[in-house]
Amino acid sequence: MTLLYRSTRDPQGKTYTASQAVLQGLSPDGGLFVPTEIPKLDFELADLSKFSYQELALHILQAFFTDYTTAELEACVTAAYSTNFTDPAITPLSYQAGNAYLELFHGPTIAFKDLALQLLPHLMTTAAQKNQHDQDIVILTATSGDTGKAAMAGFADVAGTKIIVFYPRDGVSSVQEKQMLTQTGENTYVVGINGNFDHAQTKVKELFNNQILAQDLAAHHLAFSSANSINIGRLFPQIIYYFAAYGQLLRDGKITLGQKINFSVPTGNFGDILAGYFAKKLGLPIKKLICASNKNKVLTDFFNSGRYDRQRPFYVTSSPSMDILVSSNLERLLFYITGEDATKTAALMDQLSQVGHYQLDFEVFQNLGDFAAGFADEVQTATEIKRVATLDDYILDPHTAVASAVAKNYQKASGDLSPMVIVSTASPYKFPQAVLEALETDSQHAEGLEAVTELQAKLQTPLPPTVATLFEAPIRHHLTCDPQDMEEMVRQILKVN
């Protein structure tokens, strides 16, 4: 069976193949690509305990990328998940403080984005060949901290591609920033903007929909695509680790076959937790997906009231990858909870764009039962880092701590003691200053690489290679601009006038 894709905003339901959707990234009408139906997997739940990560990846990718051959997908999987990950399980579980922490930070940039962005360049270059795409692909993306480095690491020096990353200059950790600014690759470009992530993301979407710019790019044999989780090549590979976690729980005797479990997911742009939603739709026994937010709690308010309101203060927090007020992937969830109504989905997104908020009808709001939601402020996040460290000598990064704190609060409020998996999205070495301050050490004022050194002295673990190289790596990228000047910056970089 060939699985096709359509836009969340197109009432006519025009269809695209998986490889066409991967290449385009964003639908021409501004909507996001979704499958025309939920595919059926070719394995049983009991098989999960026997699969390697690579075997599981192939089974799940075959369900979603049906116009790729098995040989093509095998090549993509082999290239993506090999010695570039430091743990043979790729996404191991660690049992701490009464929960299971799904460690997604064993890839080359020590953040969960690696699980998809080590794969996406191979999916994309294969798609270009399949579709006789004779233009160079320009990956245009906004990052709240992790996507930028992981995308550049994946696409660096990949033939036929260029990548331009915009990030908020004052909205990422010092380690995140230096990881980006030292990125090698003649096809990589990094631009700091004088604004927040939402400013960058909004402008990137405008650039994707700018038809004059698209024509100018085409005249130079260039075309935009995306590495954000709006791209199905980013989104659907993230489903794999939800199934992998269940398989590990089975192998370790922590659950019985068919037993329902909960996932608590630190959530900003809604891609990671949306992958969990698709995993549940595919048959994974998930009881609740717990949407964990930081002080920028727009998603918590949405799930608890049905009202999405981006008109609120924006906070810079210790968990910067979640400092987001417009969560792009939520549009896909809207499409499903409205009964796959593209007209209603488009109307809600237009309302958000034009007036800054929307309110779900009561009937639609009732369809959010797969989710629970909560938030942890800065004090609660730091308290959770210290609590888990004291209990089990296990150190959480601030994003994982948000998910852990929200999970604890959910269990207490609901009485739901189903097995809990905390999705651990980054290494503590990526946010050393915040971790040190939470642990209340004497190094509260350490910054940047000094904080890395002090955290290593406390953890007594080797530095991940991506962090160790930062001590000597030269700064290669120096570009900055205001959000309103992003189009001109893109034209200058690409030499398109």
C-alpha positions in Angstrom: 0.0 0.0 0.0 1.2 3.5 -0.9 0.7 6.0 2.0 0.0 9.5 0.7 0.1 12.8 2.5 -2.2 15.9 2.4 -2.2 19.3 4.0 -3.9 20.1 7.3 -5.4 23.2 5.6 -6.5 21.9 2.2 -10.2 20.9 2.0 -9.6 19.4 -1.4 -7.1 17.0 0.0 -4.5 17.1 -2.7 -2.1 14.3 -2.1 1.7 14.0 -2.2 4.0 11.0 -1.8 6.2 10.8 1.3 9.4 11.8 -0.7 7.6 14.8 -2.1 6.5 15.9 1.4 10.0 15.4 2.7 11.4 17.6 0.0 8.8 20.4 0.4 8.8 20.4 4.2 5.8 22.7 4.4 2.7 22.5 2.3 2.3 25.3 -0.3 -0.8 26.5 1.5 1.1 27.0 4.7 -0.4 23.8 6.3 1.5 20.8 7.6 1.6 17.4 5.9 -0.3 14.5 7.5 -0.9 11.0 6.2 -4.2 10.4 4.5 -4.6 7.4 6.9 -2.8 5.9 9.9 -0.8 3.0 8.6 -0.7 -0.5 10.0 2.5 -1.8 11.4 3.9 -5.2 10.2 4.9 -6.5 13.7 3.3 -7.5 17.0 3.7 -5.7 20.3 5.6 -8.8 21.6 8.2 -8.3 18.9 9.4 -5.1 20.5 11.5 -6.9 23.1 13.5 -8.6 20.3 14.2 -5.7 18.0 17.3 -3.7 17.9 16.8 0.0 17.5 17.8 -0.2 13.8 15.4 -3.1 13.1 12.6 -1.2 14.8 13.4 2.0 12.9 13.2 0.1 9.6 9.7 -1.4 10.4 8.3 2.0 11.4 9.8 4.0 8.6 8.5 1.5 6.0 5.0 2.2 7.3 5.3 6.0 6.7 7.7 6.3 3.8 6.2 3.8 1.4 7.6 5.2 -1.8 11.1 4.5 -0.6 12.4 1.0 -1.3 13.4 -1.3 1.6 17.0 -1.0 0.4 16.8 2.8 0.4 15.5 2.9 3.9 18.0 0.3 5.1 20.8 2.5 3.8 19.3 5.6 5.6 18.9 3.7 8.9 22.4 2.3 8.7 23.9 5.7 8.1 21.9 7.4 10.8 22.1 5.0 13.7 25.6 3.6 14.1 28.9 4.7 15.7 27.7 8.3 15.8 25.7 7.3 19.0 27.7 6.4 22.1 25.2 3.8 23.5 24.4 0.7 21.5 20.8 0.9 22.5 20.7 4.4 20.9 18.0 5.5 23.4 18.5 3.6 26.6 16.3 3.7 29.7 17.7 4.6 33.1 15.6 3.7 36.1 15.9 6.5 38.7 13.7 8.0 41.5 10.8 5.6 40.8 10.6 6.4 37.1 12.2 5.4 33.8 14.2 8.1 32.1 14.4 7.7 28.3 17.8 9.1 27.4 17.7 10.7 24.0 21.1 12.4 24.3 23.6 9.9 23.2 24.0 11.3 19.7 26.6 13.6 18.3 25.0 16.9 19.7 23.8 15.4 23.0 20.1 16.3 22.4 17.0 14.4 21.2 17.0 16.2 17.9 19.8 13.8 16.8 17.4 10.9 16.6 15.7 12.5 13.6 18.3 14.8 12.3 20.9 12.1 11.8 18.4 10.5 9.5 16.7 13.4 7.7 19.6 14.3 5.4 19.6 10.7 4.0 15.8 10.7 3.6 16.1 14.1 1.9 18.9 13.3 -0.5 17.2 10.0 -1.4 14.0 11.9 -2.0 15.8 14.4 -4.3 17.1 11.5 -6.4 13.7 9.8 -6.6 12.0 12.9 -7.8 14.7 14.0 -10.2 15.1 17.2 -8.1 17.8 19.2 -10.0 17.8 22.1 -7.5 20.1 22.4 -4.5 18.1 22.1 -1.3 18.3 25.0 1.1 17.4 24.0 4.7 15.9 27.0 6.3 15.2 26.6 10.0 14.6 28.5 13.2 15.9 27.0 16.4 15.2 27.5 20.1 18.6 25.9 20.8 19.0 22.2 19.8 17.5 21.9 16.3 20.1 24.2 14.8 23.2 22.4 15.9 21.7 18.9 15.3 20.5 20.0 11.8 23.8 21.4 10.9 25.7 18.4 12.2 23.4 16.2 10.0 23.7 18.3 6.8 27.3 19.6 7.1 28.9 19.1 3.7 26.1 17.0 2.3 26.2 17.4 -1.4 23.4 19.4 -3.0 22.4 21.1 0.2 22.9 24.3 2.2 21.5 25.0 5.6 20.7 28.4 7.2 19.8 28.5 10.9 18.3 31.5 12.8 18.5 31.5 16.6 17.6 34.0 19.3 20.9 35.5 20.4 19.8 35.9 24.1 17.6 32.9 24.2 19.9 29.8 24.2 22.5 28.4 26.6 26.1 29.4 26.2 27.0 25.8 25.3 24.2 25.6 22.7 25.4 28.9 21.2 29.0 27.9 21.0 28.0 24.5 19.5 26.3 26.4 16.6 28.9 29.1 16.1 31.7 26.6 15.8 29.9 24.3 13.4 32.1 23.3 10.5 30.9 22.7 6.9 31.1 25.0 3.9 27.3 24.7 3.4 26.4 25.8 7.0 25.3 29.3 8.0 24.2 30.5 11.4 22.5 33.9 12.1 21.7 35.2 15.6 18.6 37.4 15.7 17.7 40.2 18.0 14.5 38.6 19.2 13.0 35.4 20.5 12.4 32.0 18.9 8.8 32.9 18.0 10.0 35.9 16.0 12.5 33.7 14.1 9.9 30.9 13.5 7.2 33.3 12.3 9.6 34.9 9.8 10.9 31.5 8.6 7.3 30.5 7.8 6.7 33.7 6.0 9.8 33.1 3.9 8.6 29.6 3.0 5.4 31.2 1.7 7.0 34.1 -0.1 6.4 33.3 -3.8 8.6 36.0 -5.1 11.5 34.7 -3.1 10.7 31.1 -4.2 10.8 32.3 -7.9 14.2 34.0 -7.3 15.6 30.9 -5.7 14.4 28.7 -8.5 16.1 31.0 -11.0 19.4 30.1 -9.1 18.5 26.4 -9.0 17.6 26.5 -5.3 14.6 25.5 -3.3 13.7 25.7 0.4 13.0 22.8 2.7 12.8 22.4 6.4 14.6 20.6 9.2 12.1 21.6 11.9 9.6 19.0 13.0 7.1 20.5 10.6 8.9 18.2 8.1 7.6 14.6 8.2 11.2 13.4 7.8 11.8 15.0 11.2 8.6 14.0 12.9 8.0 10.4 12.1 11.4 9.1 13.0 10.7 10.3 16.6 7.9 7.7 16.9 10.6 5.0 16.9 11.9 5.8 20.4 8.4 5.5 22.0 8.2 2.0 20.7 11.8 1.3 21.7 11.1 2.4 25.3 8.2 0.0 25.5 10.4 -2.8 24.2 13.0 -2.0 26.8 10.5 -2.0 29.6 9.3 -5.5 28.5 12.8 -6.8 28.3 13.7 -5.5 31.7 10.5 -7.0 33.2 9.1 -3.7 34.3 5.8 -4.1 32.5 3.7 -7.0 31.2 2.7 -7.2 27.5 -0.1 -4.9 26.7 0.2 -2.9 30.0 -0.5 0.8 29.5 2.2 3.3 30.4 2.5 7.1 30.6 5.1 9.4 29.0 5.9 12.8 30.3 7.4 15.0 27.6 9.1 18.4 27.9 7.3 20.3 25.2 7.9 23.5 23.2 7.1 23.2 19.5 5.0 20.1 20.1 6.8 17.8 17.7 8.3 15.4 20.3 5.0 14.7 22.1 3.1 14.6 18.8 5.3 11.7 17.8 4.0 10.0 21.0 0.4 10.7 19.9 1.1 9.0 16.6 2.7 6.1 18.4 -0.5 5.7 20.4 -2.6 5.9 17.2 -0.4 3.1 15.8 -1.3 0.9 18.7 1.3 1.5 21.4 -0.4 1.1 24.8 -0.1 4.6 26.1 -2.5 5.7 28.8 -1.6 9.4 29.0 0.8 11.7 27.2 1.7 14.4 29.7 2.6 17.7 28.1 5.2 19.3 30.4 5.8 23.1 29.9 8.1 25.6 31.6 7.0 29.1 32.7 5.9 29.7 29.1 2.9 27.6 29.8 0.7 28.3 26.7 0.3 24.6 26.1 -0.7 23.8 29.7 -3.4 26.5 29.4 -4.6 25.1 26.1 -5.0 21.5 27.3 -6.7 22.6 30.5 -9.1 25.1 28.9 -9.2 24.7 25.1 -8.0 28.2 24.6 -4.7 28.9 22.8 -3.5 32.4 23.5 0.0 33.5 22.4 -0.6 37.1 23.6 1.2 36.8 26.9 4.6 37.6 28.4 7.6 35.7 27.0 10.0 34.3 29.5 13.7 33.4 29.0 14.1 30.3 31.2 16.7 27.7 32.2 15.0 25.4 29.7 15.4 27.5 26.5 14.3 24.9 24.0 10.8 25.2 25.4 10.7 29.0 25.4 8.0 29.0 22.7 4.6 30.6 22.5 3.5 29.4 19.1 3.8 25.6 18.9 3.8 24.8 15.2 3.1 21.0 15.4 -0.1 21.6 17.4 -1.7 22.3 14.1 -1.5 18.6 13.3 -3.3 17.7 16.5 -6.0 20.3 15.7 -6.5 18.5 12.4 -7.2 15.2 14.1 -9.3 16.5 17.0 -11.6 18.4 14.6 -12.3 15.1 12.8 -9.7 15.8 10.0 -11.5 19.0 9.1 -9.1 21.0 7.1 -11.4 24.0 6.8 -11.8 24.3 10.6 -8.1 23.8 11.1 -7.2 26.5 8.7 -9.7 28.9 10.4 -8.2 28.3 13.8 -4.7 28.9 12.5 -5.8 32.0 10.7 -7.4 33.3 13.9 -4.2 32.6 15.9 -2.2 34.5 13.3 -4.6 37.5 13.0 -5.9 38.0 16.5 -3.4 35.9 18.6 -5.8 33.3 20.1 -8.5 30.8 19.5 -11.0 28.8 21.6 -11.9 25.3 20.8 -15.6 24.3 20.7 -16.6 22.1 23.6 -17.1 19.1 21.4 -13.6 19.4 20.0 -12.1 20.1 23.4 -13.5 16.8 24.6 -11.2 15.1 22.1 -8.0 16.0 24.0 -8.4 13.1 26.4 -5.1 11.4 25.4 -3.3 14.2 27.1 -2.7 15.7 30.5 -0.7 18.9 31.0 1.2 20.8 33.6 4.1 23.2 34.0 7.1 23.7 36.3 8.5 27.2 37.0 12.2 28.0 37.5 12.1 27.2 41.2 10.3 23.9 40.7 12.7 22.9 37.9 15.8 23.5 40.1 14.2 21.7 43.0 13.6 18.7 40.8 17.2 18.6 39.6 18.3 18.6 43.2 15.7 16.1 44.4 16.6 13.4 41.8 20.4 14.1 42.3 19.9 13.6 46.1 17.8 10.4 45.7 19.9 8.6 43.1 22.9 10.7 42.2 21.4 11.1 38.7 21.6 14.5 37.1 18.9 15.9 34.9 19.1 18.8 32.5 16.5 21.5 33.0 14.2 20.3 30.2 14.1 16.8 31.6 13.6 18.2 35.1 10.5 20.0 33.9 9.0 16.8 32.6 10.0 15.0 35.8 8.5 17.6 38.1 5.3 17.7 36.0 5.1 13.9 36.1 5.4 13.9 39.9 2.7 16.5 40.2 0.4 14.6 37.8 0.8 11.3 39.7 0.0 13.1 43.0 -3.0 14.9 41.6 -4.5 12.0 39.6 -3.5 9.0 41.6 -2.5 7.4 38.3 0.5 5.2 39.2 0.9 3.6 35.8 4.6 3.1 34.8 6.0 6.5 33.9 8.6 7.2 31.3 10.2 10.6 31.5 11.5 11.7 28.1 15.0 13.0 28.8 15.8 15.3 25.9 19.3 16.6 26.6 22.5 16.0 28.5 23.1 18.1 31.6 26.4 19.1 30.0 24.4 21.2 27.5 23.1 23.4 30.4 25.9 23.3 33.0 25.2 26.7 34.6 21.6 26.0 35.3 22.4 22.5 36.7 25.1 23.8 38.9 22.9 26.5 40.3 20.1 24.0 41.0 22.6 21.8 42.9 23.5 24.8 45.0 27.2 24.3 44.6 29.8 27.0 45.2 30.0 27.4 41.4 26.7 29.2 41.1 28.2 32.0 39.1 30.2 29.9 36.6 29.3 30.5 33.0 30.0 28.9 29.6 32.9 26.5 29.4 33.9 27.3 33.0 30.6 25.8 34.1 31.2 22.8 32.0 34.5 22.1 33.7 32.9 22.5 37.2 30.0 20.3 36.3 32.4 17.6 35.1 34.3 17.8 38.3 31.1 17.1 40.1 29.8 14.4 37.8 33.2 12.6 37.4 32.1 11.5 33.9 33.9 12.0 30.6 32.8 15.0 28.6 30.8 14.2 25.5 33.0 14.7 22.4 30.7 17.5 21.1 31.4 19.5 24.3 35.0 18.6 24.7 35.8 20.0 21.3 34.3 23.4 22.2 37.3 24.3 24.3 39.5 24.6 21.3 37.0 25.1 18.4 37.2 28.5 16.7 34.1 30.6 16.2 33.2 30.4 12.5 29.9 32.2 12.3 29.4 35.9 13.1 26.2 36.9 11.3 23.4 38.7 13.2 20.2 40.6 12.1 16.8 41.8 13.3 13.8 39.6 12.5 12.5 42.0 9.8 15.9 41.7 8.0 15.9 37.9 7.8 14.8 37.8 4.1 17.6 40.1 3.1 20.1 38.0 5.1 18.9 34.8 3.3 19.3 36.6 -0.1 22.8 37.7 0.8 23.9 34.3 2.0 22.5 32.6 -1.1 23.6 35.4 -3.5 20.0 35.8 -4.7 19.1 39.4 -5.6 
